[in-house]
Amino acid sequence: MVYVEVTNQDVRDLSAEVRNLPGAIFGGSGPLLRPFLSKLEEILPPEKRGRGDNYVSSTLKAHVDAVEADEEHIRVESEGRAVEITREELAAILEEKFPTLAHQNLNLPGLLFLQSGPVLQTCTLQRLSKDHGVRVPGGRRTLQYVFHTTVVSVGADRERVRIEFDLDRLPKLLGD
């Protein structure tokens, strides 16, 4: 297992600005959270609710104070309110839509990390390379595969995003 911590300084070093570091996890357009937007709306301030899924999706990144994700759940906090999405909830939705998918192979933190925006993903790749000498080949599908497969936990607060990787989950090359 290896850990990567992305800070606001890492983002600034990339010549980017993220106003809310834990909100960067919700900066992408992945479909994981779509079925849970009405649930996630509960963490928004009352005056920001009731405006529809697209509004909730784009507003989350500004209002998230902390995120924790592991194999069993995703917990999102804002201003003393918290919402939890469990592996069972996601598996039930996927079972309905994709009955032949092997839901026991769901990697909840990996799927959550795929929701993050390009700035957080790029900073994470840079930290993986700098801190651990891990270089991930380019290409969107390769990155999606690596993140989905190897991210085993995500934790974020106002100071940092901490991502834990299990690189042993990647296939071994012949001769390794």
Buried (B, 14 or more C-beta within 10 A) or exposed (E): EBBBBBBBEBBEEBEBEBEBBBBBBBBBEBEBBEBBBEBBBBBBEEEBBEEEBEBBBEBBBEBBBBBBBBEEBBBBBBEEEBBBBEBEBBBEBBEEEEEEEEBEEBBBBBBBBBBBBEBBBBBBBBBBEEEEEBEBEEEEEEBBBBBBBBBBBBBBBEEBBBBBBBEEBBEEEEEE
